Amino acid sequence: MNSDHQTLENTRRMANEAMERASNRVNSLRTGVHDAASRGASAVSERAAAAQRYMGEYASASTRYVTDHPLKSALIAAAIGAAVAGLVLAMRSRRDSDKHF
């Protein structure tokens, strides 16, 4: 009987040790994942801030250009609008001709 009791105690001890090691590994992995997620979020935040600064600088430069050259700006905008309209009409015309064949 004593041998059976000792075997049972050894089995419990080994199971507890295995559970403790597994728990430690899970905690270590959780910490690693949390750290990686924090670094990733920080990098995304930095990139977003940089993009926001860039867009702000671009908007300021555009505003200055329009203020300094209003007629030229209006002509450029009209030319871009005409080009976009031409592309849309060409795509529509092609799509319509494809339907007929």
N, C-alpha and C positions, 0 to 999 in steps of 0.2 A: 504494500500500500504506500509506503513511504516513497518508493521509487516512482509510482504513478503521480503522487502529489508533487514530487520534485520535477518531473517531466512537465506537468501542467504549469507549474510556476515558471519554468524555463521558457515554455511556449508563450506564456503571457508576457514575460519580460521581453522576449524577442519581438513579439507583436507590438508592444508599447514602444520599443526602440525604433522599429520600422516606421510606425506612425509618426513618431517625433521627427525622424529624419525626413519623411515625406512632407510633414507640416513645415519644417524649416525650408525645404526646397520650394514649396509653394509660396511661402512668404518671400523668399529671395526672388523668385520669378515675378511675383506681384510687384515688388519694389522696382525690379528692372523694367517691367512694362510701364509702370507709373512714371519712372524717370524718362524713359524713351518718349512717352506721350507728352510729358511736360516739355521736353526739348523740341519735339515736333510742333507743338502748339506755339512755342516761343518763336520758332523759325517762321511759321506761317504769319504770326503777328508782325514780326519784323518786316517780312516781305510785303504785307498789306500796307504797313506804314510807309515803306519806301515807295510803293505804287501810288499811294495817296499823295505823297509829297511830289512825285513826278507829275501826276495829273494836275495838281495845283500850280506847279511851275508852268506846265503846258497851257493851262487856262489863262494864267496871267500873261504869258507871252502872246497868246492869241488875242486877248483883249487889247493889249498894247498895240499890236499890229493893226487891228481893226480901227482903233482910235487914230493911229497915225496915218493909215491909208484906207479911208472909208470907201472910195470909189473902186479902187483896185480889189478890195475885199468883196464888194458886192459883185463885181465881174467874175471873180474866182468862184464865188458861191453859185452864181448863175450857170457858169460853165460846168461845174460839178453836177448841179441839178440836171442840166441838159444831158450830160453823159449818162447819168443814172437812168433817166427817163428813156434814153435811146437803148440802153441795155435791156431794160424791162420790156420795151416794145419789141426788140429783136427776139428776146426769149419767148415772148407770147406768140409772135409770128411763127417762130420755129415750131413751138408746141402745137399751134393750130394746123400747120402744114403737115406735121407728123400724124395728126388725127385723121387726115383725109386720105392717107395712103395705107 
